[in-house]
Every structure is written in structure tokens, then in C-alpha cells.
Amino acid sequence: METIRQIILTRRPQGIPKISDFALATAPMPVAGPGQMLVKMRVCSLDPAIRGFLDDRPSYLPPVAIGAPINGMSLGEVVESHNPEWPVGSLLRTFATWSDHYVVRADALGLERVNAAAGVPLEHYMGALGPVGLTAWVGLFEIGKAKAGDTVLVSAAAGATGSTVVQLAKAAGCRVIGLAGSADKTRIVSDLGADAVIDYRATDDLTAAIRAAAPDGIDVYFDNVGGETLDAVLPLMRLHGRIALCGMIAQYNDADHPHGIQNLWQLVVNRVSIRGFLTYDHPEVLDRAQSELDSLAADGRLKPLATVREGFEKLPEAFIALMSGQTTGKTLVRV
Ligand SMILES: NC(=O)c1ccc[n+]([C@@H]2O[C@H](COP(=O)([O-])OP(=O)(O)OC[C@H]3O[C@@H](n4cnc5c(N)ncnc54)[C@H](OP(=O)(O)O)[C@@H]3O)[C@@H](O)[C@H]2O)c1
């Protein structure tokens, strides 16, 4: 019998996930039915949101069951097709499981065709030229309404989304301030073009450090981390400032003990808008966003940043590195 490899959840992680929370397993090769495609995983995306699916609590997707493969986004190649729209060799992105082969229906969640340009590494279509870039674009322009001359602050600025936001905001004519968690990361963010970068772990008064870099305040805060960082930024928002809440990674490893925000009143003082978003709730802007990402990459103003591991069995260690803050740019596994 032909088999596939999967990474399954063996127990619910406590804090930062451990290797022993996962196991490599085999399962029978799935069979593609009428209208369906059998897909071979080529690039798997490690996303902080997956940490939420490993807890037994409601998120925007149901929890992963113990013994079941982990859920996540991946880029794959059709190796058997019962759908003329998706011939063998087609590249696609979809929400799937950590399985080296999987069956995809034509109406699968988040299914998108990938038109890879010659010479561009395939993994970037899972990063800055894919979902990461779209998230950065939607948060910055659709939610944050960033425009030339604005001061934009971004947290986790050396990460996947953050590093892309820095470059998109610079290309749009904004002044950009990044927050990052080490000296190496601050160098990376500076090299991407940020006007100022703060190592938030090396300062004991983050509000003062940001104020020194942005004496007139912040127009747009693109928040990837939430928690104490969000609290520190609230008093610095300018009149009619916008906060795009992309994620709250600071609390994903310890969801039972979120930081209690103390400075919410500042939203009233400065009539600040604060809005959470999910990228794929904004399908009407995604084609425009994708074409802008492609053209910025083509003229060198967007440089996709990624930490890539090789080999399907590296998925757990890549995820643990992501959730320990050890990666820069998009965290990916090439299969
Ligand atoms: N809304 C959406 O549609 C959407 C889509 C994709 C992602 N997101 C969200 O966007 C945020 C960034 O995601 P990403 O994929 O771009 O990841 P990422 O930034 O590459 O993620 C890792 C970085 O987050 C920072 N971090 C802060 N607190 C952390 C903690 N307690 N534990 C681990 N890392 C911590 C670390 O950077 P420092 O060392 O600099 O702190 C780390 O390197 C996440 O909150 C994610 O859930 C939202």
C-alpha cells in the first residue's frame, strides 16, 4: 500500500511547543475523487496562528485533535487530477494539513493558483509574494489607511509580516519605525530601509524610546504582537491615528494569561481607530495587492525575507523556532 507522511499532534503544548508534542506518522495515500486533485506539498508555511489551533479553545478554526495532522497553509503541485481546471503540474496554495500529499477540492478553503515567475524561488509565493505580502498590504493600506508622509510603527518588524510592512510603507513614502527583539534583528530591519529601529528587549521604557524616534506621534501602528507593546504605543497615537491589529503573538504561547491593556482611554483622547482583520476577509483588494507586490519585487523595492528549512520532517523544529522568536522573515519548510 502506498503511504504518505504526516506530522501529528501527540499532546497539547504547554507554553512554547516541544518536539515531543509532535510525531512523524504514516497514513494511506488519499484518493482523489471526481473533481478533486491529489497534491504533493512543495512548501509549507509556519504560521503563529497554528499555535492557537493546538490549544483546546475556540479560535477562528477548530482545535487540532490529538493524533490528527496539524492544519496549515501550504503550496503544492498537482500530481493527479480529476479536474480540467487544475491539470497535473499546476501549482496551488491552500489550507491543508501537514501531510506530504493531500487531496484538494476545487472549493477548498483559501485555494489559489500560483503563477510562479521564472527565476523567483517558489518559497517566496508562500511569503512576501503570497499570503504574507497580502496580509501586510491589507493591514497597512485597507485597515491602516497609510499614505505618504505618515509615520508608521510596526512590531515584530524582522518577522514575516513585519519585514514586508516595513518595505511596503517605505515604498509608499511613509516614515517607518520598527520594533524588533535583538541587535541582529534591528540591523536587518534597518537594512530593509526603516528610518529608526528599536530593540524593545534592550529598553526599559518602550514608550519613551518610541517617542524619541517619533516626537510627533504615530499615524499608523501595524501590530503583530499585542500585549505590553500595544499598551506602550497607545499614548503615542496621533489624532485620528489608526491601529491595524494583525495578531497578538506575545500571548499565543500563554493564552490563559493575556496582558491587561491599561491605556485604552488614549483611544478616546485622540479618536484613534483600532481594528482587527483577517486578510481573506478582503477579497476585493487582493488582486490589486498581489499586482503591487509583484511589481515592487520586480523593481527591487520589496525583498522577500525568509528562514527556510529543507525536509518535511523539519516542520516541528521550524514551528518551534518561529514560536521562540528565533526566525527572521517568513518561516518555511521546503519539501
Ligand atoms: N490577520 C491575519 O490575517 C494574519 C495573517 C498572518 C499572520 N498574522 C499575525 O501576524 C503576526 C506575525 O505573524 P508572522 O507570520 O509574520 O510571524 P513572525 O513575525 O515571523 O513571527 C515571529 C516573531 O514574533 C515576535 N514575537 C513577539 N512576541 C513573541 C513571543 N512571545 N513568542 C514568539 N515570538 C514573539 C518575534 O520577533 P521579536 O524577537 O522581534 O519579538 C518573532 O521573531 C502574528 O501575530 C500572526 O498571528 C495575522
The ligand as an SDF file (V2000), in Angstrom:
LIG
                    3D

 48 52  0  0  0  0  0  0  0  0999 V2000
   -4.6710   38.8280   10.4640 N   0  0  0  0  0  0  0  0  0  0  0  0
   -4.1930   37.9970    9.5620 C   0  0  0  0  0  0  0  0  0  0  0  0
   -4.8350   37.7160    8.5380 O   0  0  0  0  0  0  0  0  0  0  0  0
   -2.8430   37.4230    9.8060 C   0  0  0  0  0  0  0  0  0  0  0  0
   -2.1940   36.6770    8.8000 C   0  0  0  0  0  0  0  0  0  0  0  0
   -0.9010   36.2130    9.0780 C   0  0  0  0  0  0  0  0  0  0  0  0
   -0.3010   36.4880   10.3160 C   0  0  0  0  0  0  0  0  0  0  0  0
   -0.9890   37.1760   11.2690 N   0  0  0  0  0  0  0  0  0  0  0  0
   -0.3950   37.5010   12.5670 C   0  0  0  0  0  0  0  0  0  0  0  0
    0.7020   38.3610   12.3130 O   0  0  0  0  0  0  0  0  0  0  0  0
    1.6580   38.2340   13.3550 C   0  0  0  0  0  0  0  0  0  0  0  0
    3.0150   37.9750   12.7370 C   0  0  0  0  0  0  0  0  0  0  0  0
    2.9730   36.7240   12.0410 O   0  0  0  0  0  0  0  0  0  0  0  0
    4.1680   36.2820   11.0880 P   0  0  0  0  0  0  0  0  0  0  0  0
    3.7200   35.0520   10.3890 O   0  0  0  0  0  0  0  0  0  0  0  0
    4.6100   37.4540   10.3360 O   0  0  0  0  0  0  0  0  0  0  0  0
    5.2600   35.8390   12.1520 O   0  0  0  0  0  0  0  0  0  0  0  0
    6.6760   36.4580   12.5100 P   0  0  0  0  0  0  0  0  0  0  0  0
    6.5940   37.9260   12.7230 O   0  0  0  0  0  0  0  0  0  0  0  0
    7.6640   35.9400   11.5750 O   0  0  0  0  0  0  0  0  0  0  0  0
    6.7330   35.8220   13.9540 O   0  0  0  0  0  0  0  0  0  0  0  0
    7.6570   35.7020   14.8470 C   0  0  0  0  0  0  0  0  0  0  0  0
    8.1550   36.9870   15.5640 C   0  0  0  0  0  0  0  0  0  0  0  0
    7.1960   37.4960   16.5140 O   0  0  0  0  0  0  0  0  0  0  0  0
    7.9050   38.1060   17.5870 C   0  0  0  0  0  0  0  0  0  0  0  0
    7.3870   37.7850   18.9170 N   0  0  0  0  0  0  0  0  0  0  0  0
    6.8840   38.6720   19.7970 C   0  0  0  0  0  0  0  0  0  0  0  0
    6.4920   38.0820   20.9030 N   0  0  0  0  0  0  0  0  0  0  0  0
    6.7340   36.7860   20.7690 C   0  0  0  0  0  0  0  0  0  0  0  0
    6.5440   35.6710   21.6150 C   0  0  0  0  0  0  0  0  0  0  0  0
    6.0120   35.7850   22.8560 N   0  0  0  0  0  0  0  0  0  0  0  0
    6.8990   34.4760   21.1560 N   0  0  0  0  0  0  0  0  0  0  0  0
    7.4340   34.3460   19.9280 C   0  0  0  0  0  0  0  0  0  0  0  0
    7.6320   35.3870   19.0760 N   0  0  0  0  0  0  0  0  0  0  0  0
    7.3010   36.5910   19.5140 C   0  0  0  0  0  0  0  0  0  0  0  0
    9.3590   37.6670   17.4410 C   0  0  0  0  0  0  0  0  0  0  0  0
   10.0870   38.7790   16.9870 O   0  0  0  0  0  0  0  0  0  0  0  0
   10.8510   39.7270   18.0250 P   0  0  0  0  0  0  0  0  0  0  0  0
   12.0390   38.9270   18.5040 O   0  0  0  0  0  0  0  0  0  0  0  0
   11.2210   40.8920   17.2180 O   0  0  0  0  0  0  0  0  0  0  0  0
    9.8890   40.0000   19.1200 O   0  0  0  0  0  0  0  0  0  0  0  0
    9.3240   36.6110   16.3830 C   0  0  0  0  0  0  0  0  0  0  0  0
   10.5250   36.5270   15.6230 O   0  0  0  0  0  0  0  0  0  0  0  0
    1.1640   37.1020   14.2530 C   0  0  0  0  0  0  0  0  0  0  0  0
    0.5360   37.6640   15.3700 O   0  0  0  0  0  0  0  0  0  0  0  0
    0.1730   36.3640   13.3650 C   0  0  0  0  0  0  0  0  0  0  0  0
   -0.7910   35.6670   14.0970 O   0  0  0  0  0  0  0  0  0  0  0  0
   -2.2320   37.6300   11.0200 C   0  0  0  0  0  0  0  0  0  0  0  0
  1  2  1  0
  2  3  2  0
  2  4  1  0
  4  5  1  0
  4 48  2  0
  5  6  2  0
  6  7  1  0
  7  8  2  0
  8  9  1  0
  8 48  1  0
  9 10  1  0
  9 46  1  0
 10 11  1  0
 11 12  1  0
 11 44  1  0
 12 13  1  0
 13 14  1  0
 14 15  2  0
 14 16  1  0
 14 17  1  0
 17 18  1  0
 18 19  2  0
 18 20  1  0
 18 21  1  0
 21 22  1  0
 22 23  1  0
 23 24  1  0
 23 42  1  0
 24 25  1  0
 25 26  1  0
 25 36  1  0
 26 27  1  0
 26 35  1  0
 27 28  2  0
 28 29  1  0
 29 30  1  0
 29 35  2  0
 30 31  1  0
 30 32  2  0
 32 33  1  0
 33 34  2  0
 34 35  1  0
 36 37  1  0
 36 42  1  0
 37 38  1  0
 38 39  2  0
 38 40  1  0
 38 41  1  0
 42 43  1  0
 44 45  1  0
 44 46  1  0
 46 47  1  0
M  CHG  2   8   1  16  -1
M  END
$$$$
